[in-house]
Each structure stands twice: as structure tokens, then as C-alpha cells.
Amino acid sequence: MLIRDEGMNIIVDPGILQLGRYGAFQKRLAEFGLKPGDIDVVVNTHCHLDHIEANYLFRGKPLIVHEKELEYCRQLYWPEYADAFMGIMEVDPISGSKRLTENVRVIETLGHTPGSISVIAETAEGLVASIGDAAIVKEDLLELRAPSVVTKNIAPEASVESLKKIACLNPVLVIPGHDAPFSPGG
């Protein structure tokens, strides 16, 4: 997801390696008049490979990621893998919330992984929430159910609490990790 605010270009969860390798990511950026070097900040909602592998396109750029994800990534994969996709960035580990611009902030939405985070953007139409795999599909949020994939050391109850936290924000648009964006209100 691309967020543009206060002259900043923010990418949330670049995706899998092949998106960059075969040029799909670059082509999509070009539709907005951008190239990878124009991105100012990358946010990884969590460290699963399908969300971080295209980080390599943004080598040296600031990476916002929860501090618990750095350790979790090294436990989940081998150290060289973590270094290849996260270590190449200027890592800014967070705990709690962090404001990226006046209208964009990152919040904890723990549950899918130990350090899952979501990006909340205030727009003229209302809040837009890019929630990674806090909800894999829209029904996870709409039914307040733990996503079908909850990884090690995290209780499904933590996932549900994060979904309640997102729902309480009353977003006009939610972008789940593996489903189309949707409006929770209808």
C-alpha cells in the first residue's frame, strides 16, 4: 500500500520477492510517477515473508517495524534471511504507537505475530486502516474472530483484542492482509 502525506511516500508491506524481481512493483509505482528511490519510509506490519521480501527494493530506507518482530524474524527464519530483507534497511524498531506524519500513525495490533502493527491514515473521508494480517480476510474483523493463521506464542484472544481496537477506531476503509479493501460500515 502507498500512502502519500506531507510530501512523504510511505509503503506498507511491499510483498514477496517476485513483485520486484519481475518488475510488477516498479510498474505500479510508476503509475504514481514514482520509482523505488522516491519512497521515504517502509512499514512492515509483521515479518512474514509475503510481507517483507520486496523490502530489498528500498535498501537503506527507514523501516518501521515492531521491536518484537526483529527477534521473531530470526526465530522464524535463519539469520541471513532476516538480514537480507530487514537488515539492509535503516531499522526503526517501535513499541507502542508512532506518528509518521500528522495524519499517519502506526499502532500495535498484536496477535498474528508477537509484534504485529497496523497503519492508520486520517483522510478527508475518514480513517483508513492498513492492518496487515491482524485480519487476513474481512470476516475476521467483521465477526471479531481470530484470523485463521495465528502464529506461535500468541493467543487467539490477543488477536481478537486487536480486532476490537481496530473496530473501535471506526475506519471508513480497512485493508486486510489477504483480501480486498472493504468498508466495515457497509
C-alpha positions as CSV (number, residue, x, y, z in Angstrom):
1,M,0.0,0.0,0.0
2,L,1.2,3.5,-0.8
3,I,0.4,6.4,1.5
4,R,1.3,10.0,0.4
5,D,1.2,12.6,3.1
6,E,3.2,15.8,3.9
7,G,5.4,15.2,1.0
8,M,6.3,11.7,2.2
9,N,5.8,8.5,0.3
10,I,5.2,5.5,2.7
11,I,5.0,1.9,1.6
12,V,3.2,-0.6,3.8
13,D,4.2,-4.3,3.4
14,P,6.0,-4.4,0.0
15,G,5.2,-8.1,-0.5
16,I,7.0,-11.0,-2.0
17,L,10.4,-11.1,-3.8
18,Q,8.8,-11.8,-7.2
19,L,6.9,-8.5,-7.2
20,G,10.2,-6.6,-7.5
21,R,12.1,-9.3,-9.4
22,Y,9.7,-9.3,-12.3
23,G,9.0,-5.5,-12.2
24,A,5.4,-5.5,-11.1
25,F,6.1,-3.4,-8.1
26,Q,8.1,-0.9,-10.0
27,K,5.4,-0.7,-12.7
28,R,2.8,0.0,-10.1
29,L,4.9,2.8,-8.5
30,A,5.4,4.3,-12.0
31,E,1.7,4.7,-12.3
32,F,2.0,7.2,-9.5
33,G,5.1,8.8,-11.0
34,L,7.4,7.1,-8.5
35,K,10.3,4.8,-8.5
36,P,11.7,2.8,-5.5
37,G,14.2,5.6,-4.7
38,D,11.2,8.0,-4.2
39,I,9.9,6.0,-1.2
40,D,10.8,7.7,2.1
41,V,9.6,5.1,4.6
42,V,8.7,1.4,4.6
43,V,6.4,-0.2,7.2
44,N,6.3,-3.9,7.8
45,T,3.2,-4.9,9.7
46,H,4.9,-8.1,10.6
47,C,7.9,-10.2,9.4
48,H,6.3,-13.0,7.4
49,L,8.0,-13.5,4.1
50,D,4.9,-12.5,2.0
51,H,5.1,-9.0,3.6
52,I,8.9,-8.3,3.7
53,E,10.7,-9.9,0.8
54,A,10.3,-6.9,-1.6
55,N,12.0,-4.7,1.1
56,Y,15.1,-5.2,-1.0
57,L,13.8,-2.6,-3.4
58,F,14.2,0.0,-0.6
59,R,17.7,-0.8,0.7
60,G,18.9,1.8,3.1
61,K,15.5,3.4,3.6
62,P,13.9,3.7,7.1
63,L,12.0,0.6,8.1
64,I,9.3,0.9,10.8
65,V,8.8,-2.5,12.4
66,H,7.9,-3.6,15.9
67,E,10.9,-4.4,18.1
68,K,9.5,-7.9,18.8
69,E,9.4,-8.7,15.1
70,L,13.1,-8.4,14.7
71,E,13.7,-11.2,17.2
72,Y,10.7,-13.2,15.9
73,C,12.1,-13.0,12.3
74,R,15.4,-14.5,13.4
75,Q,13.5,-17.3,15.2
76,L,11.2,-18.0,12.3
77,Y,13.8,-18.0,9.6
78,W,17.6,-18.2,9.5
79,P,19.6,-15.1,10.5
80,E,20.8,-14.4,6.9
81,Y,17.2,-14.3,5.7
82,A,16.3,-11.7,8.3
83,D,19.4,-9.7,7.3
84,A,18.6,-10.0,3.6
85,F,15.2,-8.4,3.9
86,M,15.3,-6.3,7.1
87,G,19.0,-5.8,7.9
88,I,19.5,-3.9,4.7
89,M,17.2,-1.2,5.9
90,E,17.6,1.6,8.4
91,V,15.5,-0.2,11.1
92,D,13.5,2.0,13.4
93,P,12.0,-0.6,15.9
94,I,8.9,0.6,17.7
95,S,7.0,-0.5,20.7
96,G,3.5,1.0,21.2
97,S,2.5,3.6,18.7
98,K,4.4,6.0,16.5
99,R,3.3,9.0,14.4
100,L,4.8,9.1,11.0
101,T,3.1,12.3,9.8
102,E,0.3,14.5,11.2
103,N,-2.2,12.2,9.5
104,V,-0.4,8.8,9.6
105,R,0.4,6.7,12.7
106,V,1.4,3.1,13.5
107,I,-0.4,1.2,16.3
108,E,0.2,-2.2,17.9
109,T,-2.3,-4.8,16.8
110,L,-0.6,-7.9,18.4
111,G,-1.9,-11.3,17.8
112,H,-1.0,-12.7,14.4
113,T,2.6,-12.4,15.4
114,P,4.3,-11.1,18.6
115,G,4.8,-7.6,17.1
116,S,2.0,-7.1,14.6
117,I,1.3,-3.4,13.8
118,S,-1.2,-1.5,11.7
119,V,-1.0,1.8,9.9
120,I,-3.8,4.3,10.4
121,A,-4.2,7.2,8.0
122,E,-6.6,10.1,8.6
123,T,-8.1,11.2,5.3
124,A,-10.8,13.6,4.3
125,E,-13.2,10.7,4.0
126,G,-12.3,9.3,7.5
127,L,-9.8,6.8,8.8
128,V,-8.2,4.2,6.6
129,A,-6.6,1.2,8.4
130,S,-4.0,-1.0,6.7
131,I,-3.9,-3.8,9.2
132,G,-1.6,-6.4,7.7
133,D,-2.7,-9.9,8.9
134,A,-4.5,-8.6,12.0
135,A,-7.3,-9.7,9.8
136,I,-6.4,-12.0,6.9
137,V,-9.9,-11.7,5.4
138,K,-12.6,-9.2,6.1
139,E,-14.7,-11.7,8.0
140,D,-12.0,-11.8,10.7
141,L,-12.7,-8.2,11.5
142,L,-16.5,-8.2,10.9
143,E,-17.0,-11.3,13.1
144,L,-14.3,-10.4,15.6
145,R,-12.7,-13.8,15.1
146,A,-9.1,-14.7,15.4
147,P,-7.5,-14.9,11.9
148,S,-7.2,-18.5,10.6
149,V,-3.4,-18.2,11.0
150,V,-2.2,-17.3,14.5
151,T,1.4,-18.0,14.9
152,K,3.5,-19.3,17.8
153,N,3.4,-17.8,21.3
154,I,0.4,-15.6,20.6
155,A,-3.1,-16.4,21.9
156,P,-6.1,-16.1,19.7
157,E,-7.5,-13.8,22.4
158,A,-4.8,-11.2,21.7
159,S,-5.8,-11.2,18.0
160,V,-9.5,-10.6,18.9
161,E,-8.5,-7.7,21.3
162,S,-6.6,-6.1,18.4
163,L,-9.6,-6.5,16.1
164,K,-11.7,-4.8,18.7
165,K,-9.1,-2.0,18.9
166,I,-9.3,-1.5,15.1
167,A,-13.2,-1.7,15.1
168,C,-13.3,1.0,17.8
169,L,-11.5,3.4,15.5
170,N,-14.5,3.3,13.1
171,P,-12.4,3.2,10.0
172,V,-14.2,4.0,6.7
173,L,-11.9,1.6,4.9
174,V,-9.9,-1.4,6.1
175,I,-7.2,-3.1,4.1
176,P,-6.7,-6.6,5.4
177,G,-3.6,-8.7,4.6
178,H,-5.1,-11.0,2.1
179,D,-8.4,-9.7,1.0
180,A,-9.8,-6.7,-0.9
181,P,-10.2,-3.4,1.0
182,F,-13.7,-3.0,2.5
183,S,-15.9,-0.6,4.4
184,P,-16.8,-2.1,7.8
185,G,-20.0,0.0,7.9
186,G,-21.4,-1.4,4.7
